[in-house]
Amino acid sequence: MRSPPSLLPLSSEEAPPFCEGAVSILAMRPGIKLFVGNVPEEATAEELSELFSGVAGPVLGIALMKQFAFVHLRDEAAATQAIAQLNGHQLHGRRIVVEPSRPRPTNTCKIFVGNVSAACTSGELRALFQQYGAVVECDVVKGFPFNQRVFFL
C-alpha cells in the first residue's frame, strides 16, 4: 500500500527557506499544473520527476496519490511538450494520461460508490446517478467508481 500523498520539490534549494529541507506546498508553486492519470502503484515521485524533467525541463513539484499525480512545470511551453511526448507513455506496463489539470466545477461534490460489479460501466453509473442531478464526471478506477454530481438548491 502506498503512503500518503508525497510532495516532491526537486531539491532542498527549491524549497522555501522556512521549510528547511521539508517539502513545499504545491499550491504555492508558480508554473503550470498537469494531471497524470493511470499511474501504476509502483511508480514513485522521483521516477515521475525524472520522466518529466527529461522531456520538459525542470519539475517544480509533484503530488503523487494512489493512481494519479499532479506535476508542476515551469511554463506553458514545458507543459505542452510534456503532454505531447508523455500522454500515452508506458510506465510499468500502463499507459499514463497526461493532460492539463482542471479545477473541480463549483457547486459539485465527489462521492464514492463501493461494492460495484467489475462488469459495471461508467455509462451505467452515469445513467443511474443522473436521476438525481447532472453528473459532471463519472470514472471507474480499478473497480472503484467515482461520481461527481451537481446539487440543485
Chimera marker file (.cmm) of the C-alpha trace (Angstrom):
<marker_set name="trace">
<marker id="1" x="0.000" y="0.000" z="0.000" r="1" g="1" b="0" radius="0.5"/>
<marker id="2" x="1.326" y="3.444" z="-0.931" r="1" g="1" b="0" radius="0.5"/>
<marker id="3" x="1.928" y="6.000" z="1.822" r="1" g="1" b="0" radius="0.5"/>
<marker id="4" x="0.016" y="9.315" z="1.978" r="1" g="1" b="0" radius="0.5"/>
<marker id="5" x="0.436" y="11.747" z="-0.934" r="1" g="1" b="0" radius="0.5"/>
<marker id="6" x="4.039" y="12.763" z="-1.426" r="1" g="1" b="0" radius="0.5"/>
<marker id="7" x="5.058" y="16.281" z="-2.347" r="1" g="1" b="0" radius="0.5"/>
<marker id="8" x="8.410" y="16.432" z="-4.041" r="1" g="1" b="0" radius="0.5"/>
<marker id="9" x="10.456" y="19.538" z="-4.731" r="1" g="1" b="0" radius="0.5"/>
<marker id="10" x="13.421" y="18.808" z="-6.981" r="1" g="1" b="0" radius="0.5"/>
<marker id="11" x="15.996" y="19.845" z="-4.420" r="1" g="1" b="0" radius="0.5"/>
<marker id="12" x="16.262" y="21.421" z="-1.000" r="1" g="1" b="0" radius="0.5"/>
<marker id="13" x="17.322" y="24.770" z="-2.506" r="1" g="1" b="0" radius="0.5"/>
<marker id="14" x="13.961" y="24.944" z="-4.341" r="1" g="1" b="0" radius="0.5"/>
<marker id="15" x="12.015" y="24.678" z="-1.078" r="1" g="1" b="0" radius="0.5"/>
<marker id="16" x="11.150" y="27.984" z="0.620" r="1" g="1" b="0" radius="0.5"/>
<marker id="17" x="13.608" y="28.938" z="3.403" r="1" g="1" b="0" radius="0.5"/>
<marker id="18" x="11.054" y="28.314" z="6.171" r="1" g="1" b="0" radius="0.5"/>
<marker id="19" x="10.790" y="24.648" z="5.096" r="1" g="1" b="0" radius="0.5"/>
<marker id="20" x="14.456" y="23.852" z="5.811" r="1" g="1" b="0" radius="0.5"/>
<marker id="21" x="14.551" y="20.753" z="3.604" r="1" g="1" b="0" radius="0.5"/>
<marker id="22" x="10.888" y="19.845" z="4.081" r="1" g="1" b="0" radius="0.5"/>
<marker id="23" x="8.601" y="19.548" z="1.106" r="1" g="1" b="0" radius="0.5"/>
<marker id="24" x="6.884" y="22.696" z="-0.059" r="1" g="1" b="0" radius="0.5"/>
<marker id="25" x="3.180" y="23.188" z="-0.612" r="1" g="1" b="0" radius="0.5"/>
<marker id="26" x="2.323" y="22.770" z="-4.286" r="1" g="1" b="0" radius="0.5"/>
<marker id="27" x="-0.417" y="25.382" z="-4.221" r="1" g="1" b="0" radius="0.5"/>
<marker id="28" x="2.275" y="27.997" z="-3.624" r="1" g="1" b="0" radius="0.5"/>
<marker id="29" x="4.323" y="26.938" z="-6.638" r="1" g="1" b="0" radius="0.5"/>
<marker id="30" x="4.306" y="29.030" z="-9.793" r="1" g="1" b="0" radius="0.5"/>
<marker id="31" x="4.015" y="27.453" z="-13.206" r="1" g="1" b="0" radius="0.5"/>
<marker id="32" x="1.611" y="25.067" z="-14.901" r="1" g="1" b="0" radius="0.5"/>
<marker id="33" x="-0.030" y="22.091" z="-13.177" r="1" g="1" b="0" radius="0.5"/>
<marker id="34" x="-0.605" y="18.877" z="-15.144" r="1" g="1" b="0" radius="0.5"/>
<marker id="35" x="-2.789" y="15.937" z="-14.205" r="1" g="1" b="0" radius="0.5"/>
<marker id="36" x="-1.209" y="12.498" z="-14.666" r="1" g="1" b="0" radius="0.5"/>
<marker id="37" x="-3.671" y="9.614" z="-14.597" r="1" g="1" b="0" radius="0.5"/>
<marker id="38" x="-3.411" y="5.824" z="-14.657" r="1" g="1" b="0" radius="0.5"/>
<marker id="39" x="-0.210" y="5.969" z="-12.595" r="1" g="1" b="0" radius="0.5"/>
<marker id="40" x="0.941" y="2.460" z="-11.604" r="1" g="1" b="0" radius="0.5"/>
<marker id="41" x="1.051" y="1.658" z="-7.878" r="1" g="1" b="0" radius="0.5"/>
<marker id="42" x="4.807" y="1.015" z="-8.038" r="1" g="1" b="0" radius="0.5"/>
<marker id="43" x="5.638" y="4.435" z="-9.553" r="1" g="1" b="0" radius="0.5"/>
<marker id="44" x="7.465" y="6.901" z="-7.300" r="1" g="1" b="0" radius="0.5"/>
<marker id="45" x="7.544" y="10.696" z="-7.213" r="1" g="1" b="0" radius="0.5"/>
<marker id="46" x="11.250" y="10.576" z="-8.017" r="1" g="1" b="0" radius="0.5"/>
<marker id="47" x="10.602" y="8.398" z="-11.070" r="1" g="1" b="0" radius="0.5"/>
<marker id="48" x="7.909" y="10.778" z="-12.344" r="1" g="1" b="0" radius="0.5"/>
<marker id="49" x="10.205" y="13.734" z="-11.743" r="1" g="1" b="0" radius="0.5"/>
<marker id="50" x="12.957" y="12.139" z="-13.845" r="1" g="1" b="0" radius="0.5"/>
<marker id="51" x="10.491" y="11.219" z="-16.602" r="1" g="1" b="0" radius="0.5"/>
<marker id="52" x="9.001" y="14.721" z="-16.855" r="1" g="1" b="0" radius="0.5"/>
<marker id="53" x="12.277" y="16.622" z="-16.453" r="1" g="1" b="0" radius="0.5"/>
<marker id="54" x="13.834" y="14.561" z="-19.261" r="1" g="1" b="0" radius="0.5"/>
<marker id="55" x="11.109" y="15.763" z="-21.620" r="1" g="1" b="0" radius="0.5"/>
<marker id="56" x="10.030" y="19.181" z="-20.352" r="1" g="1" b="0" radius="0.5"/>
<marker id="57" x="12.835" y="20.620" z="-18.247" r="1" g="1" b="0" radius="0.5"/>
<marker id="58" x="12.763" y="21.318" z="-14.515" r="1" g="1" b="0" radius="0.5"/>
<marker id="59" x="9.916" y="19.867" z="-12.463" r="1" g="1" b="0" radius="0.5"/>
<marker id="60" x="8.842" y="22.364" z="-9.802" r="1" g="1" b="0" radius="0.5"/>
<marker id="61" x="6.945" y="19.812" z="-7.737" r="1" g="1" b="0" radius="0.5"/>
<marker id="62" x="4.968" y="16.577" z="-7.723" r="1" g="1" b="0" radius="0.5"/>
<marker id="63" x="1.991" y="15.429" z="-5.664" r="1" g="1" b="0" radius="0.5"/>
<marker id="64" x="1.619" y="11.653" z="-6.041" r="1" g="1" b="0" radius="0.5"/>
<marker id="65" x="-1.569" y="9.951" z="-4.894" r="1" g="1" b="0" radius="0.5"/>
<marker id="66" x="-2.739" y="6.357" z="-5.421" r="1" g="1" b="0" radius="0.5"/>
<marker id="67" x="-3.349" y="6.196" z="-9.175" r="1" g="1" b="0" radius="0.5"/>
<marker id="68" x="-2.762" y="9.782" z="-10.216" r="1" g="1" b="0" radius="0.5"/>
<marker id="69" x="-0.381" y="12.669" z="-9.717" r="1" g="1" b="0" radius="0.5"/>
<marker id="70" x="-0.088" y="16.396" z="-10.249" r="1" g="1" b="0" radius="0.5"/>
<marker id="71" x="3.138" y="17.628" z="-11.837" r="1" g="1" b="0" radius="0.5"/>
<marker id="72" x="4.108" y="21.316" z="-11.747" r="1" g="1" b="0" radius="0.5"/>
<marker id="73" x="6.195" y="22.530" z="-14.669" r="1" g="1" b="0" radius="0.5"/>
<marker id="74" x="7.865" y="25.864" z="-15.350" r="1" g="1" b="0" radius="0.5"/>
<marker id="75" x="5.625" y="27.253" z="-18.110" r="1" g="1" b="0" radius="0.5"/>
<marker id="76" x="3.073" y="26.607" z="-20.837" r="1" g="1" b="0" radius="0.5"/>
<marker id="77" x="5.731" y="25.509" z="-23.352" r="1" g="1" b="0" radius="0.5"/>
<marker id="78" x="7.080" y="22.868" z="-20.953" r="1" g="1" b="0" radius="0.5"/>
<marker id="79" x="3.545" y="21.640" z="-20.230" r="1" g="1" b="0" radius="0.5"/>
<marker id="80" x="2.710" y="21.399" z="-23.951" r="1" g="1" b="0" radius="0.5"/>
<marker id="81" x="5.927" y="19.443" z="-24.555" r="1" g="1" b="0" radius="0.5"/>
<marker id="82" x="5.188" y="17.041" z="-21.680" r="1" g="1" b="0" radius="0.5"/>
<marker id="83" x="1.626" y="16.407" z="-22.885" r="1" g="1" b="0" radius="0.5"/>
<marker id="84" x="2.764" y="15.821" z="-26.472" r="1" g="1" b="0" radius="0.5"/>
<marker id="85" x="5.520" y="13.376" z="-25.528" r="1" g="1" b="0" radius="0.5"/>
<marker id="86" x="4.222" y="11.642" z="-22.399" r="1" g="1" b="0" radius="0.5"/>
<marker id="87" x="0.471" y="11.247" z="-22.885" r="1" g="1" b="0" radius="0.5"/>
<marker id="88" x="0.097" y="7.507" z="-23.568" r="1" g="1" b="0" radius="0.5"/>
<marker id="89" x="3.672" y="6.767" z="-22.412" r="1" g="1" b="0" radius="0.5"/>
<marker id="90" x="4.139" y="3.239" z="-20.994" r="1" g="1" b="0" radius="0.5"/>
<marker id="91" x="5.145" y="3.277" z="-17.329" r="1" g="1" b="0" radius="0.5"/>
<marker id="92" x="5.453" y="-0.111" z="-15.608" r="1" g="1" b="0" radius="0.5"/>
<marker id="93" x="3.230" y="-1.609" z="-18.301" r="1" g="1" b="0" radius="0.5"/>
<marker id="94" x="0.485" y="1.030" z="-18.053" r="1" g="1" b="0" radius="0.5"/>
<marker id="95" x="-0.214" y="3.924" z="-20.400" r="1" g="1" b="0" radius="0.5"/>
<marker id="96" x="-0.272" y="7.137" z="-18.388" r="1" g="1" b="0" radius="0.5"/>
<marker id="97" x="-2.617" y="10.006" z="-19.195" r="1" g="1" b="0" radius="0.5"/>
<marker id="98" x="-1.048" y="13.475" z="-19.179" r="1" g="1" b="0" radius="0.5"/>
<marker id="99" x="-3.311" y="16.495" z="-19.562" r="1" g="1" b="0" radius="0.5"/>
<marker id="100" x="-3.800" y="19.995" z="-18.155" r="1" g="1" b="0" radius="0.5"/>
<marker id="101" x="-5.161" y="19.980" z="-14.628" r="1" g="1" b="0" radius="0.5"/>
<marker id="102" x="-8.692" y="21.344" z="-14.434" r="1" g="1" b="0" radius="0.5"/>
<marker id="103" x="-10.275" y="22.654" z="-11.243" r="1" g="1" b="0" radius="0.5"/>
<marker id="104" x="-13.394" y="20.928" z="-9.969" r="1" g="1" b="0" radius="0.5"/>
<marker id="105" x="-16.527" y="22.789" z="-11.099" r="1" g="1" b="0" radius="0.5"/>
<marker id="106" x="-18.219" y="24.870" z="-8.413" r="1" g="1" b="0" radius="0.5"/>
<marker id="107" x="-21.302" y="23.559" z="-6.605" r="1" g="1" b="0" radius="0.5"/>
<marker id="108" x="-20.250" y="19.934" z="-7.022" r="1" g="1" b="0" radius="0.5"/>
<marker id="109" x="-19.189" y="17.171" z="-4.711" r="1" g="1" b="0" radius="0.5"/>
<marker id="110" x="-17.432" y="13.885" z="-5.279" r="1" g="1" b="0" radius="0.5"/>
<marker id="111" x="-18.916" y="10.704" z="-3.882" r="1" g="1" b="0" radius="0.5"/>
<marker id="112" x="-17.534" y="7.183" z="-3.615" r="1" g="1" b="0" radius="0.5"/>
<marker id="113" x="-19.678" y="4.193" z="-4.531" r="1" g="1" b="0" radius="0.5"/>
<marker id="114" x="-18.375" y="0.817" z="-3.365" r="1" g="1" b="0" radius="0.5"/>
<marker id="115" x="-19.242" y="-2.824" z="-3.876" r="1" g="1" b="0" radius="0.5"/>
<marker id="116" x="-19.992" y="-2.336" z="-7.585" r="1" g="1" b="0" radius="0.5"/>
<marker id="117" x="-19.644" y="-5.240" z="-10.000" r="1" g="1" b="0" radius="0.5"/>
<marker id="118" x="-16.481" y="-5.227" z="-12.110" r="1" g="1" b="0" radius="0.5"/>
<marker id="119" x="-18.764" y="-5.537" z="-15.159" r="1" g="1" b="0" radius="0.5"/>
<marker id="120" x="-20.467" y="-2.195" z="-14.389" r="1" g="1" b="0" radius="0.5"/>
<marker id="121" x="-19.533" y="0.608" z="-16.803" r="1" g="1" b="0" radius="0.5"/>
<marker id="122" x="-19.188" y="4.320" z="-16.144" r="1" g="1" b="0" radius="0.5"/>
<marker id="123" x="-22.075" y="4.862" z="-18.582" r="1" g="1" b="0" radius="0.5"/>
<marker id="124" x="-24.364" y="2.686" z="-16.478" r="1" g="1" b="0" radius="0.5"/>
<marker id="125" x="-23.368" y="4.533" z="-13.303" r="1" g="1" b="0" radius="0.5"/>
<marker id="126" x="-23.837" y="7.888" z="-15.008" r="1" g="1" b="0" radius="0.5"/>
<marker id="127" x="-27.380" y="6.912" z="-16.101" r="1" g="1" b="0" radius="0.5"/>
<marker id="128" x="-28.217" y="5.753" z="-12.581" r="1" g="1" b="0" radius="0.5"/>
<marker id="129" x="-26.989" y="8.941" z="-10.876" r="1" g="1" b="0" radius="0.5"/>
<marker id="130" x="-28.436" y="11.354" z="-13.454" r="1" g="1" b="0" radius="0.5"/>
<marker id="131" x="-31.841" y="10.620" z="-11.941" r="1" g="1" b="0" radius="0.5"/>
<marker id="132" x="-30.735" y="12.838" z="-9.035" r="1" g="1" b="0" radius="0.5"/>
<marker id="133" x="-28.969" y="15.659" z="-10.878" r="1" g="1" b="0" radius="0.5"/>
<marker id="134" x="-26.448" y="16.445" z="-13.579" r="1" g="1" b="0" radius="0.5"/>
<marker id="135" x="-23.382" y="14.192" z="-13.474" r="1" g="1" b="0" radius="0.5"/>
<marker id="136" x="-20.275" y="16.218" z="-14.256" r="1" g="1" b="0" radius="0.5"/>
<marker id="137" x="-17.837" y="13.300" z="-14.243" r="1" g="1" b="0" radius="0.5"/>
<marker id="138" x="-18.037" y="9.564" z="-13.650" r="1" g="1" b="0" radius="0.5"/>
<marker id="139" x="-14.975" y="7.320" z="-13.616" r="1" g="1" b="0" radius="0.5"/>
<marker id="140" x="-14.472" y="3.689" z="-12.671" r="1" g="1" b="0" radius="0.5"/>
<marker id="141" x="-10.935" y="3.290" z="-11.320" r="1" g="1" b="0" radius="0.5"/>
<marker id="142" x="-9.731" y="-0.275" z="-10.686" r="1" g="1" b="0" radius="0.5"/>
<marker id="143" x="-13.226" y="-1.347" z="-9.761" r="1" g="1" b="0" radius="0.5"/>
<marker id="144" x="-13.930" y="1.761" z="-7.668" r="1" g="1" b="0" radius="0.5"/>
<marker id="145" x="-16.400" y="4.184" z="-9.288" r="1" g="1" b="0" radius="0.5"/>
<marker id="146" x="-16.153" y="7.880" z="-8.513" r="1" g="1" b="0" radius="0.5"/>
<marker id="147" x="-19.179" y="10.006" z="-9.357" r="1" g="1" b="0" radius="0.5"/>
<marker id="148" x="-19.450" y="13.728" z="-9.210" r="1" g="1" b="0" radius="0.5"/>
<marker id="149" x="-22.789" y="15.444" z="-9.480" r="1" g="1" b="0" radius="0.5"/>
<marker id="150" x="-24.237" y="18.919" z="-9.175" r="1" g="1" b="0" radius="0.5"/>
<marker id="151" x="-26.581" y="19.625" z="-6.295" r="1" g="1" b="0" radius="0.5"/>
<marker id="152" x="-29.530" y="21.858" z="-7.048" r="1" g="1" b="0" radius="0.5"/>
<marker id="153" x="-30.557" y="24.100" z="-4.147" r="1" g="1" b="0" radius="0.5"/>
<link id1="1" id2="2" r="1" g="1" b="0" radius="0.2"/>
<link id1="2" id2="3" r="1" g="1" b="0" radius="0.2"/>
<link id1="3" id2="4" r="1" g="1" b="0" radius="0.2"/>
<link id1="4" id2="5" r="1" g="1" b="0" radius="0.2"/>
<link id1="5" id2="6" r="1" g="1" b="0" radius="0.2"/>
<link id1="6" id2="7" r="1" g="1" b="0" radius="0.2"/>
<link id1="7" id2="8" r="1" g="1" b="0" radius="0.2"/>
<link id1="8" id2="9" r="1" g="1" b="0" radius="0.2"/>
<link id1="9" id2="10" r="1" g="1" b="0" radius="0.2"/>
<link id1="10" id2="11" r="1" g="1" b="0" radius="0.2"/>
<link id1="11" id2="12" r="1" g="1" b="0" radius="0.2"/>
<link id1="12" id2="13" r="1" g="1" b="0" radius="0.2"/>
<link id1="13" id2="14" r="1" g="1" b="0" radius="0.2"/>
<link id1="14" id2="15" r="1" g="1" b="0" radius="0.2"/>
<link id1="15" id2="16" r="1" g="1" b="0" radius="0.2"/>
<link id1="16" id2="17" r="1" g="1" b="0" radius="0.2"/>
<link id1="17" id2="18" r="1" g="1" b="0" radius="0.2"/>
<link id1="18" id2="19" r="1" g="1" b="0" radius="0.2"/>
<link id1="19" id2="20" r="1" g="1" b="0" radius="0.2"/>
<link id1="20" id2="21" r="1" g="1" b="0" radius="0.2"/>
<link id1="21" id2="22" r="1" g="1" b="0" radius="0.2"/>
<link id1="22" id2="23" r="1" g="1" b="0" radius="0.2"/>
<link id1="23" id2="24" r="1" g="1" b="0" radius="0.2"/>
<link id1="24" id2="25" r="1" g="1" b="0" radius="0.2"/>
<link id1="25" id2="26" r="1" g="1" b="0" radius="0.2"/>
<link id1="26" id2="27" r="1" g="1" b="0" radius="0.2"/>
<link id1="27" id2="28" r="1" g="1" b="0" radius="0.2"/>
<link id1="28" id2="29" r="1" g="1" b="0" radius="0.2"/>
<link id1="29" id2="30" r="1" g="1" b="0" radius="0.2"/>
<link id1="30" id2="31" r="1" g="1" b="0" radius="0.2"/>
<link id1="31" id2="32" r="1" g="1" b="0" radius="0.2"/>
<link id1="32" id2="33" r="1" g="1" b="0" radius="0.2"/>
<link id1="33" id2="34" r="1" g="1" b="0" radius="0.2"/>
<link id1="34" id2="35" r="1" g="1" b="0" radius="0.2"/>
<link id1="35" id2="36" r="1" g="1" b="0" radius="0.2"/>
<link id1="36" id2="37" r="1" g="1" b="0" radius="0.2"/>
<link id1="37" id2="38" r="1" g="1" b="0" radius="0.2"/>
<link id1="38" id2="39" r="1" g="1" b="0" radius="0.2"/>
<link id1="39" id2="40" r="1" g="1" b="0" radius="0.2"/>
<link id1="40" id2="41" r="1" g="1" b="0" radius="0.2"/>
<link id1="41" id2="42" r="1" g="1" b="0" radius="0.2"/>
<link id1="42" id2="43" r="1" g="1" b="0" radius="0.2"/>
<link id1="43" id2="44" r="1" g="1" b="0" radius="0.2"/>
<link id1="44" id2="45" r="1" g="1" b="0" radius="0.2"/>
<link id1="45" id2="46" r="1" g="1" b="0" radius="0.2"/>
<link id1="46" id2="47" r="1" g="1" b="0" radius="0.2"/>
<link id1="47" id2="48" r="1" g="1" b="0" radius="0.2"/>
<link id1="48" id2="49" r="1" g="1" b="0" radius="0.2"/>
<link id1="49" id2="50" r="1" g="1" b="0" radius="0.2"/>
<link id1="50" id2="51" r="1" g="1" b="0" radius="0.2"/>
<link id1="51" id2="52" r="1" g="1" b="0" radius="0.2"/>
<link id1="52" id2="53" r="1" g="1" b="0" radius="0.2"/>
<link id1="53" id2="54" r="1" g="1" b="0" radius="0.2"/>
<link id1="54" id2="55" r="1" g="1" b="0" radius="0.2"/>
<link id1="55" id2="56" r="1" g="1" b="0" radius="0.2"/>
<link id1="56" id2="57" r="1" g="1" b="0" radius="0.2"/>
<link id1="57" id2="58" r="1" g="1" b="0" radius="0.2"/>
<link id1="58" id2="59" r="1" g="1" b="0" radius="0.2"/>
<link id1="59" id2="60" r="1" g="1" b="0" radius="0.2"/>
<link id1="60" id2="61" r="1" g="1" b="0" radius="0.2"/>
<link id1="61" id2="62" r="1" g="1" b="0" radius="0.2"/>
<link id1="62" id2="63" r="1" g="1" b="0" radius="0.2"/>
<link id1="63" id2="64" r="1" g="1" b="0" radius="0.2"/>
<link id1="64" id2="65" r="1" g="1" b="0" radius="0.2"/>
<link id1="65" id2="66" r="1" g="1" b="0" radius="0.2"/>
<link id1="66" id2="67" r="1" g="1" b="0" radius="0.2"/>
<link id1="67" id2="68" r="1" g="1" b="0" radius="0.2"/>
<link id1="68" id2="69" r="1" g="1" b="0" radius="0.2"/>
<link id1="69" id2="70" r="1" g="1" b="0" radius="0.2"/>
<link id1="70" id2="71" r="1" g="1" b="0" radius="0.2"/>
<link id1="71" id2="72" r="1" g="1" b="0" radius="0.2"/>
<link id1="72" id2="73" r="1" g="1" b="0" radius="0.2"/>
<link id1="73" id2="74" r="1" g="1" b="0" radius="0.2"/>
<link id1="74" id2="75" r="1" g="1" b="0" radius="0.2"/>
<link id1="75" id2="76" r="1" g="1" b="0" radius="0.2"/>
<link id1="76" id2="77" r="1" g="1" b="0" radius="0.2"/>
<link id1="77" id2="78" r="1" g="1" b="0" radius="0.2"/>
<link id1="78" id2="79" r="1" g="1" b="0" radius="0.2"/>
<link id1="79" id2="80" r="1" g="1" b="0" radius="0.2"/>
<link id1="80" id2="81" r="1" g="1" b="0" radius="0.2"/>
<link id1="81" id2="82" r="1" g="1" b="0" radius="0.2"/>
<link id1="82" id2="83" r="1" g="1" b="0" radius="0.2"/>
<link id1="83" id2="84" r="1" g="1" b="0" radius="0.2"/>
<link id1="84" id2="85" r="1" g="1" b="0" radius="0.2"/>
<link id1="85" id2="86" r="1" g="1" b="0" radius="0.2"/>
<link id1="86" id2="87" r="1" g="1" b="0" radius="0.2"/>
<link id1="87" id2="88" r="1" g="1" b="0" radius="0.2"/>
<link id1="88" id2="89" r="1" g="1" b="0" radius="0.2"/>
<link id1="89" id2="90" r="1" g="1" b="0" radius="0.2"/>
<link id1="90" id2="91" r="1" g="1" b="0" radius="0.2"/>
<link id1="91" id2="92" r="1" g="1" b="0" radius="0.2"/>
<link id1="92" id2="93" r="1" g="1" b="0" radius="0.2"/>
<link id1="93" id2="94" r="1" g="1" b="0" radius="0.2"/>
<link id1="94" id2="95" r="1" g="1" b="0" radius="0.2"/>
<link id1="95" id2="96" r="1" g="1" b="0" radius="0.2"/>
<link id1="96" id2="97" r="1" g="1" b="0" radius="0.2"/>
<link id1="97" id2="98" r="1" g="1" b="0" radius="0.2"/>
<link id1="98" id2="99" r="1" g="1" b="0" radius="0.2"/>
<link id1="99" id2="100" r="1" g="1" b="0" radius="0.2"/>
<link id1="100" id2="101" r="1" g="1" b="0" radius="0.2"/>
<link id1="101" id2="102" r="1" g="1" b="0" radius="0.2"/>
<link id1="102" id2="103" r="1" g="1" b="0" radius="0.2"/>
<link id1="103" id2="104" r="1" g="1" b="0" radius="0.2"/>
<link id1="104" id2="105" r="1" g="1" b="0" radius="0.2"/>
<link id1="105" id2="106" r="1" g="1" b="0" radius="0.2"/>
<link id1="106" id2="107" r="1" g="1" b="0" radius="0.2"/>
<link id1="107" id2="108" r="1" g="1" b="0" radius="0.2"/>
<link id1="108" id2="109" r="1" g="1" b="0" radius="0.2"/>
<link id1="109" id2="110" r="1" g="1" b="0" radius="0.2"/>
<link id1="110" id2="111" r="1" g="1" b="0" radius="0.2"/>
<link id1="111" id2="112" r="1" g="1" b="0" radius="0.2"/>
<link id1="112" id2="113" r="1" g="1" b="0" radius="0.2"/>
<link id1="113" id2="114" r="1" g="1" b="0" radius="0.2"/>
<link id1="114" id2="115" r="1" g="1" b="0" radius="0.2"/>
<link id1="115" id2="116" r="1" g="1" b="0" radius="0.2"/>
<link id1="116" id2="117" r="1" g="1" b="0" radius="0.2"/>
<link id1="117" id2="118" r="1" g="1" b="0" radius="0.2"/>
<link id1="118" id2="119" r="1" g="1" b="0" radius="0.2"/>
<link id1="119" id2="120" r="1" g="1" b="0" radius="0.2"/>
<link id1="120" id2="121" r="1" g="1" b="0" radius="0.2"/>
<link id1="121" id2="122" r="1" g="1" b="0" radius="0.2"/>
<link id1="122" id2="123" r="1" g="1" b="0" radius="0.2"/>
<link id1="123" id2="124" r="1" g="1" b="0" radius="0.2"/>
<link id1="124" id2="125" r="1" g="1" b="0" radius="0.2"/>
<link id1="125" id2="126" r="1" g="1" b="0" radius="0.2"/>
<link id1="126" id2="127" r="1" g="1" b="0" radius="0.2"/>
<link id1="127" id2="128" r="1" g="1" b="0" radius="0.2"/>
<link id1="128" id2="129" r="1" g="1" b="0" radius="0.2"/>
<link id1="129" id2="130" r="1" g="1" b="0" radius="0.2"/>
<link id1="130" id2="131" r="1" g="1" b="0" radius="0.2"/>
<link id1="131" id2="132" r="1" g="1" b="0" radius="0.2"/>
<link id1="132" id2="133" r="1" g="1" b="0" radius="0.2"/>
<link id1="133" id2="134" r="1" g="1" b="0" radius="0.2"/>
<link id1="134" id2="135" r="1" g="1" b="0" radius="0.2"/>
<link id1="135" id2="136" r="1" g="1" b="0" radius="0.2"/>
<link id1="136" id2="137" r="1" g="1" b="0" radius="0.2"/>
<link id1="137" id2="138" r="1" g="1" b="0" radius="0.2"/>
<link id1="138" id2="139" r="1" g="1" b="0" radius="0.2"/>
<link id1="139" id2="140" r="1" g="1" b="0" radius="0.2"/>
<link id1="140" id2="141" r="1" g="1" b="0" radius="0.2"/>
<link id1="141" id2="142" r="1" g="1" b="0" radius="0.2"/>
<link id1="142" id2="143" r="1" g="1" b="0" radius="0.2"/>
<link id1="143" id2="144" r="1" g="1" b="0" radius="0.2"/>
<link id1="144" id2="145" r="1" g="1" b="0" radius="0.2"/>
<link id1="145" id2="146" r="1" g="1" b="0" radius="0.2"/>
<link id1="146" id2="147" r="1" g="1" b="0" radius="0.2"/>
<link id1="147" id2="148" r="1" g="1" b="0" radius="0.2"/>
<link id1="148" id2="149" r="1" g="1" b="0" radius="0.2"/>
<link id1="149" id2="150" r="1" g="1" b="0" radius="0.2"/>
<link id1="150" id2="151" r="1" g="1" b="0" radius="0.2"/>
<link id1="151" id2="152" r="1" g="1" b="0" radius="0.2"/>
<link id1="152" id2="153" r="1" g="1" b="0" radius="0.2"/>
</marker_set>
